[in-house]
Amino acid sequence: MTGKTVTRADLSESVYNALGLSRNESAQLVESVLEHVSVALTKGEKVKISSFGTFSVREKKGRVGRNPKTGEEAAIDPRRVLVFRPSHVLKDMINEGAANGSASQAKTA
Amino acid sequence: MIKSELIAKLAEENPHLYQRDVERIVSTIFESISEALASGDRVELRGFGAFSVKHRDGRVGRNPRTGESVDVPEKSVPFFKTGKELRERLNEGYDGG
C-alpha cells in the first residue's frame, strides 16, 4: 500500500505509455471515456464494464428526513443516485493485493 | 451500455484510430483503476467520482436458512463515491417521475 491518489493525469499517462499517441490526445480520450459513461448514466442507462463492474442509477423516493444534529425535520426530495457494483474480478484483485501485505504469508508456508 | 458499445462510440468519434487501439485505450483505463485499487491506492476523478478501498473486519455470520454460524474472514472491498458534478447531472430536471 502506497497511499497515493491516482488522478486523470495518471490515467492519461497510462494510455500514453500503452499506445503511441500524444499526451494531449491521451488525456482527451480519458475524458471522452468518462463523458460517455456519464451521459449514458444521466439517460438512466446501466453501464457495464466486464471484469471491472457495473454502474447503475437507482431512484430514491422523497421522504421526511431529520437533521441528526438538531433533530429538525427536513424534506428530502426524490432523487437519483449512482450505484457501483464491482465485478468479482475486481474484488478478487483487491483482496489478493491486500493479502500480499499480511495474511498471505501464512498460506505460502 | 456495455464495454463494446463504449468502444464503438469512441471508435466512431476517432476515425483515425484503429478499433484495436480504442479497445486498448478503454481496457488500459479500467485496468489502471483496478491496479491502483489493488495496491491500496485511491482513484479520484473530479466531477465523475472517487474509487477507494474499504476494509471490512472479519465477523461471525450466520447462514440465514440453517442458523448455523460461519466465519466471515476480513476483506477489502472497492467503493465508489459519486462526484458532485455527476450527482448534479443525474438529478437535473428530475422530480421523481
Backbone of each chain as ProteinMPNN parsed JSONL, in Angstrom:
{"seq_chain_A": "MTGKTVTRADLSESVYNALGLSRNESAQLVESVLEHVSVALTKGEKVKISSFGTFSVREKKGRVGRNPKTGEEAAIDPRRVLVFRPSHVLKDMINEGAANGSASQAKTA", "coords_chain_A": {"N_chain_A": [[0.835, -1.205, 0.0], [0.636, 2.099, -1.017], [-0.629, 4.42, -0.508], [-1.285, 6.474, -2.199], [-2.844, 8.891, -4.409], [-4.55, 8.349, -7.33], [-5.035, 10.061, -10.351], [-6.798, 11.736, -13.099], [-4.621, 12.547, -14.642], [-2.751, 10.524, -14.209], [-4.063, 8.375, -15.351], [-4.178, 9.203, -18.035], [-1.493, 9.169, -18.554], [-0.957, 6.432, -18.427], [-2.385, 5.587, -20.667], [-1.01, 6.976, -22.583], [1.481, 5.7, -22.373], [0.793, 3.112, -23.152], [-0.189, 3.239, -25.754], [0.803, 4.762, -28.872], [0.166, 7.472, -28.81], [-0.186, 11.107, -28.643], [0.419, 13.034, -25.629], [-1.54, 14.88, -25.174], [-3.68, 13.953, -26.733], [-4.114, 11.514, -25.485], [-5.016, 12.336, -22.993], [-7.397, 13.538, -23.743], [-8.82, 11.33, -24.636], [-9.201, 9.849, -22.3], [-10.878, 11.581, -20.986], [-13.065, 11.531, -22.769], [-13.951, 8.896, -22.446], [-14.866, 8.923, -19.772], [-16.852, 10.814, -20.073], [-18.663, 9.626, -21.878], [-19.557, 7.513, -20.321], [-20.773, 8.956, -18.248], [-22.825, 10.311, -19.652], [-24.444, 8.193, -20.555], [-25.316, 7.239, -18.08], [-26.749, 9.468, -17.102], [-28.863, 9.319, -18.768], [-30.187, 7.365, -17.626], [-29.346, 4.855, -18.137], [-27.732, 1.647, -17.575], [-24.284, 1.033, -16.975], [-22.05, -1.259, -18.011], [-19.023, -2.651, -17.413], [-17.069, -5.154, -18.317], [-15.299, -7.383, -16.178], [-14.647, -5.275, -14.546], [-16.832, -3.655, -13.382], [-20.267, -2.664, -12.632], [-22.113, 0.238, -13.254], [-24.988, 1.697, -12.014], [-28.174, 3.401, -12.005], [-30.132, 4.422, -9.381], [-33.415, 5.051, -8.299], [-34.575, 7.159, -5.843], [-37.158, 7.545, -3.537], [-38.886, 10.488, -2.372], [-38.639, 11.662, 1.003], [-39.291, 12.25, 4.504], [-36.739, 13.545, 6.216], [-34.342, 13.852, 8.903], [-32.482, 16.247, 10.553], [-29.629, 15.142, 11.909], [-28.163, 16.396, 13.832], [-29.581, 18.606, 14.897], [-32.081, 17.543, 15.156], [-34.165, 18.462, 13.786], [-36.875, 18.311, 11.437], [-36.66, 17.637, 7.962], [-37.498, 17.989, 4.564], [-36.76, 15.561, 2.137], [-36.092, 15.529, -1.176], [-37.293, 13.559, -4.007], [-34.796, 11.648, -5.641], [-32.015, 10.785, -7.814], [-29.607, 8.286, -7.51], [-26.255, 7.128, -7.919], [-25.035, 3.884, -8.279], [-22.33, 1.737, -7.736], [-21.373, -1.425, -8.629], [-18.965, -3.616, -7.954], [-17.144, -5.927, -10.024], [-16.539, -9.505, -9.756], [-13.96, -10.094, -10.508], [-12.575, -7.692, -10.032], [-12.976, -7.451, -7.246], [-11.611, -9.736, -6.36], [-9.032, -9.151, -7.227], [-8.413, -6.988, -5.583], [-8.478, -8.14, -3.061], [-6.446, -10.021, -3.247], [-4.313, -8.322, -3.62], [-4.346, -6.891, -1.207], [-3.845, -8.956, 0.511], [-1.227, -9.579, 0.041], [0.26, -8.003, 1.693], [-0.217, -8.885, 4.359], [-1.908, -11.301, 5.337], [-1.253, -13.352, 3.537], [1.228, -14.65, 3.784], [1.063, -16.742, 5.591], [-0.31, -18.636, 4.148], [1.472, -19.461, 2.16], [3.365, -20.91, 3.453]], "CA_chain_A": [[0.0, 0.0, 0.0], [1.459, 3.294, -1.099], [-1.415, 5.534, -0.001], [-1.232, 7.543, -3.173], [-4.112, 9.116, -5.105], [-4.435, 8.317, -8.783], [-5.944, 11.047, -10.944], [-6.89, 11.726, -14.564], [-3.287, 12.687, -15.225], [-2.113, 9.2, -14.18], [-4.738, 7.53, -16.338], [-3.731, 9.57, -19.385], [-0.106, 8.716, -18.669], [-1.026, 5.001, -18.758], [-2.827, 5.479, -22.063], [0.139, 7.474, -23.35], [2.501, 4.652, -22.391], [0.312, 1.895, -23.804], [-0.339, 3.491, -27.185], [1.8, 5.728, -29.299], [-0.494, 8.753, -29.058], [0.368, 12.245, -27.913], [-0.101, 13.197, -24.268], [-2.771, 15.646, -25.286], [-4.754, 13.088, -27.222], [-4.368, 10.516, -24.44], [-5.838, 12.999, -21.977], [-8.734, 13.73, -24.305], [-9.507, 10.04, -24.704], [-9.631, 9.524, -20.935], [-12.034, 12.45, -20.758], [-14.177, 11.022, -23.58], [-14.472, 7.675, -21.826], [-15.651, 9.314, -18.596], [-18.019, 11.554, -20.534], [-19.64, 8.676, -22.429], [-20.144, 6.79, -19.189], [-21.66, 9.902, -17.566], [-24.008, 10.582, -20.473], [-25.3, 7.001, -20.501], [-25.93, 7.196, -16.749], [-27.754, 10.527, -16.961], [-30.046, 8.867, -19.501], [-30.784, 6.305, -16.815], [-28.824, 3.551, -18.577], [-26.698, 0.97, -16.803], [-23.03, 0.915, -17.707], [-21.423, -2.496, -17.556], [-17.665, -2.83, -17.922], [-16.747, -6.505, -17.875], [-14.155, -7.555, -15.288], [-14.457, -4.095, -13.696], [-18.027, -3.502, -12.564], [-21.458, -2.084, -13.242], [-22.67, 1.452, -12.671], [-26.405, 1.807, -12.328], [-28.843, 4.536, -11.387], [-31.252, 3.995, -8.554], [-34.305, 6.171, -7.998], [-34.968, 7.194, -4.432], [-38.379, 8.328, -3.287], [-38.755, 11.578, -1.406], [-39.038, 11.255, 2.354], [-39.007, 13.26, 5.513], [-35.536, 13.18, 6.956], [-34.15, 14.61, 10.131], [-31.111, 16.691, 10.765], [-29.218, 14.366, 13.089], [-27.555, 17.262, 14.84], [-30.567, 19.439, 15.581], [-33.329, 16.819, 15.327], [-35.185, 19.124, 12.983], [-37.349, 17.588, 10.267], [-36.36, 18.283, 6.691], [-38.0, 17.21, 3.431], [-35.737, 15.124, 1.182], [-36.758, 15.375, -2.472], [-36.939, 12.358, -4.763], [-33.546, 11.889, -6.341], [-31.374, 9.63, -8.434], [-28.256, 8.056, -7.012], [-25.448, 6.212, -8.711], [-24.522, 2.754, -7.513], [-21.294, 0.973, -8.423], [-21.248, -2.806, -8.151], [-17.708, -4.135, -8.502], [-17.175, -7.306, -10.526], [-15.757, -10.439, -8.951], [-12.555, -9.963, -10.9], [-12.019, -6.551, -9.3], [-12.958, -7.779, -5.814], [-10.534, -10.694, -6.127], [-7.757, -8.439, -7.401], [-8.2, -6.15, -4.411], [-8.162, -8.973, -1.906], [-5.11, -10.581, -3.423], [-3.391, -7.205, -3.412], [-4.317, -6.588, 0.223], [-3.295, -10.114, 1.199], [0.222, -9.577, -0.127], [0.868, -7.313, 2.827], [-0.335, -9.509, 5.671], [-2.422, -12.655, 5.565], [-0.869, -14.379, 2.572], [2.433, -15.384, 4.149], [0.658, -17.964, 6.275], [-0.737, -19.6, 3.152], [2.584, -19.949, 1.357], [4.213, -21.773, 4.273]], "C_chain_A": [[0.862, 1.244, 0.0], [0.714, 4.538, -0.631], [-1.473, 6.734, -0.922], [-2.625, 7.737, -3.794], [-3.867, 9.2, -6.603], [-5.463, 9.276, -9.376], [-6.026, 10.848, -12.46], [-5.514, 11.753, -15.215], [-2.571, 11.335, -15.275], [-2.743, 8.277, -15.209], [-4.285, 7.904, -17.743], [-2.29, 9.166, -19.616], [-0.067, 7.221, -19.035], [-1.42, 4.799, -20.211], [-1.677, 5.904, -22.984], [1.23, 6.397, -23.464], [2.084, 3.41, -23.173], [0.2, 2.051, -25.315], [0.716, 4.491, -27.617], [1.243, 7.13, -29.538], [0.185, 9.887, -28.303], [-0.248, 12.307, -26.52], [-1.45, 13.892, -24.299], [-3.942, 14.767, -25.715], [-5.118, 12.014, -26.182], [-5.292, 11.098, -23.374], [-7.269, 13.172, -22.477], [-9.519, 12.43, -24.354], [-10.001, 9.599, -23.326], [-10.91, 10.308, -20.619], [-13.258, 11.945, -21.517], [-14.8, 9.788, -22.948], [-15.365, 8.043, -20.647], [-16.938, 10.017, -19.011], [-19.082, 10.609, -21.098], [-20.332, 7.89, -21.319], [-21.155, 7.702, -18.485], [-22.952, 10.139, -18.339], [-24.976, 9.395, -20.421], [-26.034, 6.951, -19.162], [-27.002, 8.265, -16.586], [-29.011, 10.19, -17.767], [-30.748, 7.738, -18.76], [-30.32, 4.915, -17.209], [-27.866, 2.966, -17.546], [-25.421, 0.993, -17.63], [-22.256, -0.267, -17.148], [-20.067, -2.674, -18.22], [-17.187, -4.185, -17.409], [-15.402, -6.544, -17.165], [-13.79, -6.293, -14.49], [-15.667, -3.919, -12.77], [-19.164, -2.859, -13.325], [-21.88, -0.831, -12.494], [-24.158, 1.455, -12.993], [-27.016, 2.961, -11.545], [-30.041, 4.016, -10.607], [-32.098, 5.224, -8.218], [-34.769, 6.066, -6.554], [-36.215, 8.043, -4.287], [-38.082, 9.465, -2.316], [-39.199, 11.075, -0.042], [-38.78, 12.405, 3.311], [-37.811, 12.78, 6.314], [-35.44, 14.017, 8.217], [-32.691, 15.022, 10.205], [-30.625, 16.027, 12.047], [-28.635, 15.233, 14.203], [-28.609, 18.019, 15.644], [-31.882, 18.702, 15.843], [-34.473, 17.413, 14.527], [-35.608, 18.276, 11.787], [-37.016, 18.365, 9.004], [-36.867, 17.392, 5.564], [-36.834, 16.825, 2.538], [-36.467, 14.828, -0.123], [-36.415, 14.037, -3.109], [-35.658, 12.619, -5.546], [-33.003, 10.611, -6.951], [-29.964, 9.495, -7.882], [-27.569, 7.007, -7.873], [-24.913, 5.112, -7.805], [-23.472, 2.036, -8.347], [-21.217, -0.41, -7.801], [-19.998, -3.409, -8.771], [-17.868, -5.57, -8.989], [-16.34, -8.193, -9.611], [-14.273, -10.333, -9.243], [-11.891, -8.831, -10.101], [-11.925, -6.857, -7.801], [-11.804, -8.728, -5.499], [-9.173, -10.03, -6.229], [-7.41, -7.662, -6.137], [-7.843, -6.988, -3.194], [-6.82, -9.665, -2.02], [-4.063, -9.522, -3.148], [-3.215, -6.929, -1.937], [-3.638, -7.718, 0.986], [-1.771, -10.152, 1.095], [0.93, -8.966, 1.067], [0.873, -8.148, 4.102], [-0.668, -10.998, 5.646], [-1.779, -13.741, 4.696], [0.352, -15.211, 2.975], [2.102, -16.728, 4.777], [0.336, -19.059, 5.258], [0.439, -20.228, 2.415], [3.435, -20.958, 2.124], [3.876, -23.263, 4.141]], "O_chain_A": [[1.704, 1.439, 0.877], [1.322, 5.58, -0.384], [-1.682, 7.865, -0.483], [-3.476, 6.851, -3.712], [-3.078, 10.017, -7.076], [-6.619, 9.299, -8.954], [-5.422, 9.935, -13.023], [-5.271, 11.071, -16.211], [-1.876, 11.026, -16.243], [-2.052, 7.494, -15.861], [-4.032, 7.022, -18.564], [-1.901, 8.854, -20.741], [0.754, 6.799, -19.849], [-0.862, 3.948, -20.903], [-1.414, 5.279, -24.011], [1.822, 6.214, -24.528], [2.918, 2.74, -23.782], [0.461, 1.111, -26.066], [1.451, 5.011, -26.778], [1.769, 7.885, -30.355], [1.024, 9.654, -27.432], [-1.295, 11.714, -26.262], [-2.371, 13.545, -23.559], [-5.033, 14.827, -25.148], [-6.287, 11.657, -26.027], [-6.226, 10.44, -22.915], [-8.228, 12.977, -21.73], [-10.732, 12.418, -24.14], [-11.092, 9.042, -23.202], [-11.874, 9.776, -20.068], [-14.363, 11.931, -20.975], [-16.022, 9.646, -22.915], [-16.483, 7.543, -20.528], [-17.983, 9.841, -18.385], [-20.27, 10.778, -20.824], [-21.535, 7.637, -21.375], [-22.263, 7.273, -18.164], [-24.038, 10.165, -17.759], [-26.183, 9.578, -20.261], [-27.228, 6.656, -19.113], [-28.051, 8.005, -15.997], [-30.092, 10.709, -17.487], [-31.771, 7.222, -19.211], [-30.821, 3.915, -16.694], [-27.268, 3.69, -16.75], [-25.479, 0.973, -18.86], [-21.86, -0.282, -15.982], [-19.975, -2.827, -19.437], [-16.932, -4.35, -16.216], [-14.48, -5.812, -17.525], [-12.748, -6.25, -13.836], [-15.551, -4.019, -11.548], [-19.042, -2.549, -14.51], [-21.992, -0.829, -11.268], [-24.54, 1.233, -14.142], [-26.452, 3.434, -10.558], [-30.858, 3.259, -11.13], [-31.572, 6.289, -7.896], [-35.279, 5.037, -6.111], [-36.308, 9.133, -4.853], [-37.133, 9.397, -1.535], [-40.031, 10.174, 0.059], [-38.137, 13.396, 2.966], [-37.86, 11.755, 6.993], [-36.343, 14.786, 8.548], [-31.788, 14.226, 9.947], [-31.133, 16.304, 13.133], [-28.622, 14.84, 15.37], [-28.561, 18.078, 16.873], [-32.703, 19.155, 16.64], [-35.604, 16.93, 14.581], [-34.775, 17.595, 11.189], [-37.081, 19.594, 8.98], [-36.687, 16.175, 5.604], [-36.001, 17.671, 2.211], [-37.354, 13.976, -0.167], [-35.381, 13.444, -2.802], [-35.469, 13.72, -6.063], [-33.462, 9.509, -6.65], [-29.222, 10.474, -7.798], [-28.204, 6.133, -8.464], [-24.407, 5.372, -6.713], [-23.692, 1.757, -9.526], [-21.019, -0.549, -6.594], [-19.966, -3.685, -9.971], [-18.645, -6.338, -8.423], [-15.545, -7.711, -8.805], [-13.437, -10.464, -8.349], [-10.794, -8.994, -9.566], [-10.914, -6.558, -7.165], [-11.104, -8.555, -4.502], [-8.274, -10.3, -5.433], [-6.267, -7.674, -5.679], [-7.002, -6.593, -2.388], [-6.133, -9.876, -1.02], [-3.043, -9.795, -2.515], [-2.095, -6.753, -1.456], [-2.946, -7.484, 1.976], [-1.103, -10.699, 1.972], [2.047, -9.352, 1.413], [1.852, -8.13, 4.848], [0.189, -11.843, 5.904], [-1.763, -14.913, 5.075], [0.486, -16.357, 2.546], [2.777, -17.727, 4.528], [0.653, -20.231, 5.457], [0.397, -21.413, 2.082], [4.143, -21.765, 1.521], [4.515, -24.099, 4.78]]}, "seq_chain_B": "MIKSELIAKLAEENPHLYQRDVERIVSTIFESISEALASGDRVELRGFGAFSVKHRDGRVGRNPRTGESVDVPEKSVPFFKTGKELRERLNEGYDGG", "coords_chain_B": {"N_chain_B": [[-25.381, 0.358, -21.396], [-22.644, -1.409, -22.597], [-19.175, -2.486, -22.393], [-18.224, -2.972, -25.055], [-19.947, -1.378, -26.519], [-19.304, 1.133, -25.638], [-16.705, 1.258, -26.62], [-17.282, 1.204, -29.345], [-18.568, 3.682, -29.671], [-16.484, 5.468, -29.096], [-14.715, 4.783, -31.107], [-16.074, 5.585, -33.326], [-16.045, 8.344, -33.006], [-13.39, 8.795, -33.28], [-12.086, 8.389, -35.955], [-9.539, 8.138, -36.967], [-8.216, 6.322, -35.453], [-7.328, 2.897, -34.95], [-9.645, 0.26, -34.424], [-8.719, -1.714, -32.639], [-6.887, -0.272, -31.165], [-8.513, 1.526, -29.851], [-9.91, -0.244, -28.251], [-7.83, -1.045, -26.642], [-7.23, 1.335, -25.338], [-9.537, 1.8, -23.769], [-9.485, -0.519, -22.169], [-7.023, -0.151, -20.888], [-7.539, 2.101, -19.299], [-9.527, 1.215, -17.42], [-8.16, -0.947, -16.338], [-5.992, 0.33, -15.165], [-7.237, 1.705, -13.113], [-8.193, -0.455, -11.611], [-5.762, -1.707, -10.898], [-4.577, 0.264, -9.352], [-6.329, 0.329, -7.182], [-5.948, -2.262, -6.264], [-3.41, -2.046, -5.259], [-3.899, -0.61, -3.082], [-4.282, 2.072, -3.395], [-6.055, 5.202, -3.908], [-8.469, 6.362, -6.23], [-9.129, 9.272, -7.819], [-11.387, 11.018, -9.615], [-12.154, 13.94, -10.543], [-15.337, 15.452, -10.666], [-16.442, 13.215, -11.728], [-16.146, 10.922, -9.974], [-14.956, 9.066, -7.064], [-12.874, 6.292, -6.463], [-12.295, 3.962, -3.927], [-10.756, 1.862, -1.404], [-12.285, -0.107, 0.962], [-11.952, -1.394, 4.21], [-13.064, -4.399, 5.625], [-13.738, -5.816, 8.679], [-13.193, -9.142, 9.928], [-15.899, -11.339, 10.76], [-18.426, -13.075, 12.66], [-20.727, -14.69, 10.888], [-24.057, -15.695, 9.967], [-25.719, -18.475, 8.638], [-28.586, -17.797, 7.051], [-30.602, -19.587, 6.515], [-30.179, -22.04, 7.886], [-29.332, -21.209, 10.326], [-26.892, -21.745, 11.284], [-23.617, -20.843, 12.447], [-21.098, -19.054, 10.709], [-17.716, -18.411, 9.886], [-16.77, -15.287, 8.763], [-14.228, -14.114, 6.928], [-11.854, -11.356, 7.3], [-11.855, -8.694, 4.893], [-11.158, -6.709, 1.935], [-12.96, -4.23, 0.248], [-13.94, -2.753, -2.869], [-14.976, 0.64, -3.306], [-17.208, 3.128, -4.445], [-17.656, 6.563, -4.741], [-19.874, 8.897, -5.842], [-19.099, 11.737, -7.813], [-19.518, 15.283, -7.284], [-20.374, 16.838, -9.472], [-21.34, 14.943, -11.348], [-23.348, 13.8, -9.822], [-25.082, 15.945, -9.654], [-25.705, 16.244, -12.334], [-27.101, 13.895, -12.819], [-29.423, 14.425, -11.536], [-30.555, 16.588, -12.721], [-33.378, 18.309, -13.596], [-34.87, 16.224, -12.654], [-37.689, 14.969, -11.063], [-38.711, 12.935, -9.663], [-40.194, 11.5, -11.373]], "CA_chain_B": [[-24.205, 0.401, -22.267], [-21.576, -2.308, -22.186], [-17.846, -2.052, -22.811], [-18.082, -2.956, -26.51], [-20.692, -0.224, -27.044], [-18.469, 2.29, -25.316], [-15.603, 1.221, -27.592], [-17.841, 1.572, -30.649], [-18.8, 5.13, -29.682], [-15.188, 6.153, -29.174], [-14.129, 4.5, -32.416], [-16.816, 6.422, -34.28], [-15.579, 9.722, -32.833], [-11.95, 8.876, -33.575], [-11.904, 7.528, -37.13], [-8.117, 7.962, -37.273], [-7.649, 5.266, -34.619], [-7.779, 1.528, -35.205], [-10.56, -0.309, -33.423], [-7.97, -2.426, -31.589], [-6.273, 0.736, -30.301], [-9.575, 2.051, -28.99], [-10.13, -1.289, -27.242], [-6.676, -0.993, -25.756], [-7.366, 2.555, -24.528], [-10.581, 1.578, -22.764], [-9.001, -1.515, -21.202], [-5.947, 0.451, -20.096], [-8.116, 2.996, -18.29], [-10.142, 0.47, -16.321], [-7.127, -1.753, -15.675], [-5.19, 1.209, -14.298], [-8.025, 1.966, -11.91], [-8.189, -1.703, -10.837], [-4.427, -1.937, -10.336], [-4.367, 1.24, -8.281], [-7.098, -0.125, -6.021], [-5.321, -3.488, -5.764], [-2.235, -1.723, -4.437], [-4.354, 0.153, -1.92], [-4.382, 3.497, -3.698], [-7.359, 5.774, -4.148], [-8.529, 6.94, -7.57], [-10.037, 10.397, -7.723], [-11.644, 11.624, -10.911], [-13.002, 15.093, -10.248], [-16.52, 15.628, -11.495], [-17.004, 11.898, -12.01], [-16.271, 10.24, -8.691], [-13.719, 8.548, -6.491], [-12.843, 4.881, -6.079], [-11.38, 3.703, -2.818], [-10.859, 0.516, -0.871], [-12.691, -0.102, 2.372], [-11.607, -2.624, 4.915], [-14.14, -4.989, 6.448], [-13.21, -6.766, 9.659], [-13.796, -10.463, 9.946], [-17.007, -11.398, 11.72], [-19.13, -14.343, 12.653], [-22.016, -14.528, 10.237], [-24.963, -16.807, 10.191], [-26.468, -18.938, 7.489], [-29.954, -17.412, 7.413], [-31.533, -20.706, 6.374], [-29.984, -23.069, 8.902], [-28.996, -20.606, 11.611], [-25.521, -22.134, 11.609], [-22.697, -19.712, 12.388], [-19.966, -19.227, 9.8], [-16.685, -17.388, 9.991], [-16.565, -14.46, 7.576], [-12.894, -13.531, 7.133], [-11.698, -9.939, 6.957], [-11.623, -8.487, 3.464], [-11.183, -5.333, 1.447], [-13.92, -4.099, -0.84], [-13.879, -1.489, -3.592], [-16.086, 1.531, -3.01], [-17.262, 4.273, -5.351], [-18.464, 7.69, -4.304], [-20.172, 9.737, -7.0], [-18.627, 13.114, -7.739], [-20.569, 16.29, -7.142], [-20.904, 17.257, -10.772], [-22.127, 13.851, -11.918], [-24.546, 13.673, -8.987], [-25.988, 17.013, -10.066], [-26.184, 15.951, -13.687], [-28.087, 12.815, -12.72], [-30.667, 14.936, -10.964], [-31.042, 17.761, -13.447], [-34.734, 18.163, -14.111], [-35.517, 15.019, -12.134], [-38.614, 15.314, -9.98], [-39.29, 11.708, -9.139], [-41.03, 10.866, -12.406]], "C_chain_B": [[-23.163, -0.582, -21.731], [-20.258, -1.86, -22.822], [-17.708, -1.959, -24.331], [-18.837, -1.783, -27.143], [-19.943, 1.079, -26.781], [-17.31, 2.39, -26.325], [-16.093, 1.665, -28.966], [-18.062, 3.078, -30.753], [-17.498, 5.897, -29.835], [-14.561, 5.973, -30.549], [-14.781, 5.388, -33.475], [-16.329, 7.874, -34.219], [-14.126, 9.91, -33.235], [-11.593, 7.997, -34.768], [-10.432, 7.302, -37.494], [-7.479, 6.86, -36.445], [-8.179, 3.895, -35.053], [-8.687, 1.095, -34.071], [-9.774, -0.97, -32.288], [-7.249, -1.451, -30.649], [-7.305, 1.309, -29.336], [-9.882, 1.043, -27.881], [-9.045, -1.227, -26.178], [-6.774, 0.2, -24.807], [-8.365, 2.331, -23.403], [-10.11, 0.57, -21.71], [-7.933, -0.935, -20.294], [-6.515, 1.317, -18.974], [-8.688, 2.206, -17.121], [-9.146, -0.431, -15.601], [-6.276, -0.898, -14.746], [-5.931, 1.496, -13.001], [-7.984, 0.719, -11.012], [-6.847, -1.928, -10.153], [-4.142, -0.985, -9.188], [-5.087, 0.772, -7.017], [-6.461, -1.365, -5.406], [-4.088, -3.17, -4.934], [-2.605, -0.768, -3.303], [-4.466, 1.648, -2.157], [-5.836, 3.901, -3.911], [-7.335, 6.346, -5.56], [-9.571, 8.042, -7.556], [-10.183, 11.073, -9.067], [-12.669, 12.733, -10.714], [-14.167, 15.218, -11.217], [-17.197, 14.315, -11.806], [-17.226, 11.146, -10.692], [-14.94, 9.718, -8.213], [-13.886, 7.084, -6.108], [-11.881, 4.736, -4.912], [-11.594, 2.278, -2.332], [-11.249, 0.616, 0.595], [-12.387, -1.448, 2.988], [-12.801, -3.116, 5.734], [-13.513, -5.996, 7.388], [-13.88, -8.123, 9.501], [-14.934, -10.472, 10.956], [-17.596, -12.8, 11.693], [-20.506, -14.102, 12.055], [-22.883, -15.73, 10.524], [-25.632, -17.191, 8.885], [-27.947, -18.695, 7.801], [-30.939, -18.577, 7.319], [-31.409, -21.69, 7.545], [-29.685, -22.491, 10.281], [-27.586, -20.944, 12.083], [-24.589, -20.921, 11.566], [-21.51, -20.051, 11.491], [-18.991, -18.087, 9.998], [-16.585, -16.614, 8.697], [-15.221, -13.771, 7.77], [-12.856, -12.044, 6.797], [-11.436, -9.812, 5.471], [-11.612, -6.996, 3.137], [-12.148, -5.264, 0.295], [-13.773, -2.744, -1.534], [-15.126, -0.663, -3.314], [-16.037, 2.714, -3.971], [-18.152, 5.35, -4.768], [-18.642, 8.631, -5.496], [-19.688, 11.161, -6.785], [-19.792, 14.096, -7.756], [-21.212, 16.636, -8.486], [-21.785, 16.18, -11.403], [-23.426, 13.662, -11.139], [-25.581, 14.733, -9.39], [-26.558, 16.756, -11.448], [-27.255, 14.875, -13.679], [-29.45, 13.346, -12.284], [-31.214, 16.174, -11.659], [-32.435, 17.475, -14.002], [-35.448, 16.926, -13.62], [-36.435, 15.399, -10.981], [-39.327, 14.075, -9.448], [-40.088, 10.954, -10.179], [-40.328, 9.915, -13.249]], "O_chain_B": [[-22.848, -0.574, -20.541], [-20.234, -0.972, -23.674], [-17.146, -0.992, -24.845], [-18.421, -1.256, -28.175], [-19.953, 1.998, -27.6], [-16.988, 3.474, -26.811], [-15.408, 2.409, -29.668], [-17.782, 3.683, -31.788], [-17.413, 6.853, -30.605], [-13.952, 6.896, -31.09], [-14.121, 5.873, -34.394], [-16.216, 8.546, -35.245], [-13.68, 11.027, -33.498], [-10.895, 6.993, -34.627], [-10.114, 6.379, -38.244], [-6.331, 6.489, -36.69], [-9.33, 3.763, -35.468], [-8.524, 1.504, -32.921], [-10.117, -0.81, -31.116], [-7.025, -1.763, -29.48], [-7.016, 1.547, -28.163], [-10.088, 1.417, -26.727], [-9.31, -1.342, -24.981], [-6.444, 0.095, -23.626], [-8.089, 2.627, -22.24], [-10.307, 0.775, -20.512], [-7.924, -1.184, -19.089], [-6.034, 1.273, -17.842], [-8.375, 2.488, -15.964], [-9.266, -0.656, -14.396], [-5.884, -1.345, -13.669], [-5.333, 1.527, -11.925], [-7.767, 0.824, -9.805], [-6.793, -2.292, -8.979], [-3.546, -1.367, -8.181], [-4.527, 0.812, -5.922], [-6.431, -1.514, -4.184], [-3.745, -3.915, -4.016], [-1.734, -0.194, -2.65], [-4.717, 2.409, -1.223], [-6.72, 3.06, -4.071], [-6.282, 6.771, -6.035], [-10.751, 7.79, -7.312], [-9.226, 11.635, -9.599], [-13.878, 12.5, -10.718], [-14.0, 15.103, -12.431], [-18.388, 14.285, -12.114], [-18.352, 10.785, -10.35], [-13.915, 9.901, -8.871], [-14.889, 6.686, -5.516], [-10.794, 5.313, -4.909], [-12.497, 1.579, -2.79], [-10.62, 1.336, 1.37], [-12.549, -2.496, 2.363], [-13.453, -2.345, 6.437], [-12.835, -6.925, 6.95], [-14.999, -8.224, 8.999], [-14.926, -9.69, 11.907], [-17.294, -13.602, 10.808], [-21.339, -13.405, 12.633], [-22.487, -16.657, 11.231], [-26.06, -16.328, 8.118], [-28.499, -19.314, 8.71], [-31.987, -18.56, 7.964], [-32.411, -22.115, 8.119], [-29.773, -23.196, 11.287], [-27.144, -20.492, 13.139], [-24.767, -20.05, 10.715], [-20.989, -21.166, 11.508], [-19.384, -16.947, 10.245], [-16.344, -17.199, 7.641], [-15.074, -12.94, 8.666], [-13.728, -11.539, 6.091], [-10.863, -10.71, 4.855], [-12.0, -6.153, 3.945], [-12.158, -6.152, -0.557], [-13.519, -1.725, -0.891], [-16.209, -1.213, -3.112], [-14.965, 3.237, -4.274], [-19.277, 5.076, -4.35], [-17.664, 9.098, -6.08], [-19.85, 11.723, -5.702], [-20.899, 13.771, -8.186], [-22.435, 16.712, -8.608], [-22.856, 16.481, -11.931], [-24.476, 13.395, -11.724], [-26.78, 14.461, -9.459], [-27.733, 17.012, -11.709], [-28.211, 14.942, -14.452], [-30.491, 12.783, -12.624], [-32.221, 16.74, -11.232], [-32.64, 16.533, -14.768], [-36.528, 16.602, -14.114], [-36.015, 16.068, -10.036], [-40.405, 14.164, -8.86], [-40.607, 9.875, -9.896], [-40.928, 9.325, -14.146]]}, "name": "protein", "num_of_chains": 2, "seq": "MTGKTVTRADLSESVYNALGLSRNESAQLVESVLEHVSVALTKGEKVKISSFGTFSVREKKGRVGRNPKTGEEAAIDPRRVLVFRPSHVLKDMINEGAANGSASQAKTAMIKSELIAKLAEENPHLYQRDVERIVSTIFESISEALASGDRVELRGFGAFSVKHRDGRVGRNPRTGESVDVPEKSVPFFKTGKELRERLNEGYDGG"}
